[in-house]
Amino acid sequence: MYRIGQEEIDAVAKVIKSRKLFRYMEDSECGRFEQRYARYVGVGEAVMTASGTAALVAALAGAGIGPGDEVIVPAHTFMATAVAVLAVGAIPVIVDVDESITISPEALENGIGPRTKAVIPVHMWGLPCNMNRLMEVAKKRKLIVIEDACQGVGGAYEGKKLGSIGLAGAFSFNYYKNMTCGEGGAVVSSDPRLMQIVRCSTDCCGFFWNGKEQDIRSFSANGSRASEFEGAVMNVQLDRIDDTISAMRKSKKDILRRTTASGLLAASPRHSPDWECGTKICYLLPTSTAAEAFAKQVGGVISAKTGRHTYNEWDPILNRRAGHVPAMNPYTWEANRGCRMHYSLDMCARSLGILGRSVMIDNNPEFTAGQIDELVGRIETAGASVLGQAVGR
Ligand SMILES: Cc1ncc(COP(=O)(O)O)c(C=O)c1O
């Protein structure tokens, strides 16, 4: 969480005083946020959900993904990306990331099989994926692209907001994200039919409440409707996001420029540095030993060792344990028999190598000039001590 304060308190108090706590009542905070967020992202529609995971599930459902389909996901993401694929009955296929810590377009292309229907590029740590290359591959191989922009709220790729480039985008507003209401999410798309399915997936009785005609047949799904408290907080958070992101972009640029000028330390390659979120300052070290020592001295985290963002930490997936009872496990379904579902701990060894050499340092929009100077000094000292050369500042 970055910025939150009196404005959010006032917005929630207003909802309580109005006694209109349900999202389909007049002057809906959720409805207002959805319209504003769609405009902000540059798409036709947005639908709020209870979480980023629910947003991914609804987006996949909207795109018609289901049993018999494979969906490609990167080796480095929060497990929810792969879990969402299983939630719609399809099978996740895991492919390598490259030095940018995002999905490798080559690995995507090589990972496509006869059953592959979609890919979920993940803008991990607010770092935009190589969307031009990915969209080229997707177009050539007729893949649906659903962007996991859960960590990319407020970021863009070459001027286009993350989440607006593929067929649909999914966002998380949980506590750790760039905008937050504690828990929450949203789906965005310019495909009206997809968004009708998303609405039904989010609230199977929504058509009753919002009085809108729909030309899809409604179906049963796990509801994940957002509350007016979430809508109220998100309307304030949306007013804050551009300043938050531009502060982090600016400090990240400054820190990287100063700490890489000597040529000793290398930043992780970036696809759209002028548009990224700037939430993490990332370096690629020559060896995992150097990365460990650097991370320790500087107070950073090795990307491979966050405890939950690399495929070898996704136990339920690696062990094909999906569904609460065996009959609900897509890995056992006849329809999925032709899908690839053999996972191993070293299946994406290239990713493990790169992630083991990648060090991430938290950025913060509230950093003062003095704190930035101190951080730059710490990074330079650690770089010099680990890589064995003195740096003249
Ligand atoms: C990349 C990514 N995808 C999906 C999710 C799931 O979002 P939520 O926790 O809101 O369900 C997260 C959340 O941490 C995430 O980081």
The ligand as an ORCA input file, in Angstrom:
! r2SCAN-3c Opt
* xyz 0 1
  C       0.609    -11.261    -10.694
  C      -0.604    -11.497     -9.843
  N      -1.650    -12.134    -10.377
  C      -2.771    -12.355     -9.659
  C      -2.879    -11.958     -8.338
  C      -4.114    -12.266     -7.562
  O      -4.694    -11.116     -7.020
  P      -5.547    -11.216     -5.639
  O      -4.587    -11.461     -4.535
  O      -6.211     -9.881     -5.556
  O      -6.513    -12.318     -5.835
  C      -1.804    -11.289     -7.744
  C      -1.876    -10.860     -6.338
  O      -0.958    -10.850     -5.574
  C      -0.631    -11.068     -8.516
  O       0.420    -10.455     -7.986
*
